[in-house]
Amino acid sequence: MKPIAMKCSEEQFKKIKPILEKNNLIIERITDFIDNEYLVNNFAGDLGVISNISNLAKNNNNRTCFEEWDEKIFLKYCGIIKNEEIKPTKRKRVVF
């Protein structure tokens, strides 16, 4: 797990929230994403505590900052590797 701050919307957060909870990360003090548009995984310096913060605090606590949302990168920095979706291949029907 590495400290991260990544620009995130409320919709994007809601999509990954169940994954974070399933992996026993602590979600604390989530506020509006208009003023606090950066999601972090080390709120108040505590690694594993997820919250959203303002632009002014994004560089605090040795965080790597990202200006665009990337779910896979955020989860990777949280120590979560999501399984890739396996797309079914089209099968040809064989008639005997």
C-alpha positions, 0 to 999 in steps of 0.5 A: 500500500502506498499513499495516494491522492486522486481526483475523484467524483462522487459517482466514481467513489460509490462504484469502488466503495464496496470493493474498499469495504470488502477489503477492510479499508476504513472509510471516514469523513466522506464529504461533498466531492465539489470542494473535496475532490481528491480521494486519499488512502491515508487520511490524516497520515493513517494508511488504509483510511479512505477519505476525500480532501481538498486540493490544498491538502492533496500533497500532504503525507507523502502522497503521489497525486493524480489529476485524472481518475483511474480506478485500477491505479487507486485500488492498486495503491490500496493494495487491491488487485481487481480480477480482470473481467474475462470476456466470453469468446464467441463459439461457433455452433457445430452441426453434425 
